[in-house]
Amino acid sequence: MTDVTTRQLPADSDPRFAFGENWSDFAGLVDPDRIAAAEISLMGMLEADDLHGRRFLDVGAGSGLLSLAARNLGASVHSFDFDRSSVAATEQVRDRYRTADKDWMVEQGSVLDRDYLRSLGTFDIVYAWGVLHHTGAMWEALDNVVGAVALGGRLFVSIYNDQGLRSRVWKRIKRHYNEAGPSRRRVIVSSASLYFGLWDVGARILRNPASAPDVGARRARGMSHRHDLVDWVGGYPFEVAKPEQVFDRLREHGFGLSRLKTCGGGLGCNEFVFQNSG
């Protein structure tokens, strides 16, 4: 695993974490076990045995793993990401597992570009897991994706839980990470791993990032502790919301909550499935 660098947002804004570099590294680890875990996570939250006949929009596709899971479950898939490296990672996963698949489109795009989203039409399922809170304009992004959900369709979204002071502290840590050099970033990630109890991962990242173990092949959604850790520590911009804020916002758009999975008031994301009631 290489050190993850930062890219700058336009002129007067803060540094931005290079999400695509982290997920490009993860894309090489995608295997049948991870794919199966991703499929299970989708079926569980969407309460469906398959997605045949559905149109699926993956907002901020990252590594492309969940896009692949949706396609395997029968959906036609449109994946997009703001980060070119994430687009390339998703294309890599698609080409490895579903070569020349005409029902899976991958391209670069921004969830903050309302005209772009409108050009895509509407979808039966819009999936935005851990994405909107990293745009720098979370509520605008949420308002934008609402328009991509067909009448009767579902929005599956996850947003970082608002923990008050703890969330503000983590925001400072994340910004510091993105302003630091490679050596300092390794120290920050290693310190965070000790905080989360991932002792072996942290020690090895401190010595040599490439030697860090791939813990958790069967982690929820098929992710890995190592890459999730780097994504968590570096993930900036960073915004949070209380569950009731997300619920109230979607209700204004005529959406009803059909499923909720919270992080128990702690650190992490609250997951929501909303249905467009019109």
Secondary structure, 3 states (H helix, E strand, C coil): CCCCCEEECCCCCCEEECHHHHHHHHHCCCCHHHHHHHHHHHHHHHCCCCCCCCEEEEECCCCCHHHHHHHHCCCEEEEEECCHHHHHHHHHHHHHHCCCCCCEEEEECCCCCHHHHHHHCCEEEEEEECCHHHCCCHHHHHHHHHCCEEEEEEEEEEEEECCCHHHHHHHHHHHHHHHCCHHHHHHHHHHHHHHCCCHHHHHHHHHCHHHCCCCCCCCHHHCCHHHHHHHHHHCCCCCCECHHHHHHHHHHCCEEEEEEECCCCCCCEEEEEEEECC
